[in-house]
Amino acid sequence: SETALLKCTELSHSNVMDYRRKNKKVCEIPFNSTNKFQVSIHETDDNDPRYLLVMKGAPERILDRCATIHIDGKDLELTKEWRDRFTSAYMELGGLGERVLGFCDFRLDKEKYPDGFPFDADEINFPITGLRFAGLMSMIDPPRAAVPDAVSKCRAAGVKVIMVTGDHPITAKAIAK
């Protein structure tokens, strides 16, 4: 997933390393299989003095943490209708075997989080709910070429094959087929 995101960013923003240098990361909560999301907080070079919190992860986990959505240049309430539309989209894409990630962001209040604020990823001292939904990204993550043959040989030998994955269950089911 990370490689696909980097390639996409290279296409949309040109040099990723240059972009990272201009938008310094000041805090990070790494992805883990319990939370199913990753958070980072950045200084930005876009003339907005506030820190930018960004989150990516399992679409259902991201949607659950959002209160607004950015549509046509405006922040709107993330209504049940919007949630249902995005849930339907990621279920459909996952059903095709695509890996789907959700993305959201949030500008941190300058008064509460001034320059040099001591962000703490262990004792989280910044918001991770009430965020702004930014969208979904799906990517094709096909099984390695040798997998179907290896599975067939295992089954022929009487070995029960079990797939273990961190993907959404609907994506895992589509890949298993």
Number of C-alpha atoms within 10 A of each C-alpha: 13 7 8 13 13 15 14 13 14 14 11 10 12 12 12 16 11 10 15 12 12 14 17 14 16 17 15 18 16 12 14 11 9 6 12 17 20 17 18 17 24 19 18 18 12 9 6 11 15 19 23 19 23 21 24 22 21 22 23 17 16 27 27 13 17 22 16 22 23 16 12 7 7 9 13 14 15 17 12 9 9 14 17 10 12 18 15 12 15 25 20 15 20 24 18 16 25 24 23 23 21 22 23 24 24 22 16 17 12 13 8 9 15 13 12 7 11 11 15 13 15 8 7 10 11 14 11 16 13 14 24 25 28 21 17 18 16 18 15 14 12 10 11 7 8 8 10 12 10 12 15 13 12 13 12 10 9 9 11 9 11 8 8 7 9 11 18 20 13 19 22 20 15 14 19 12 6
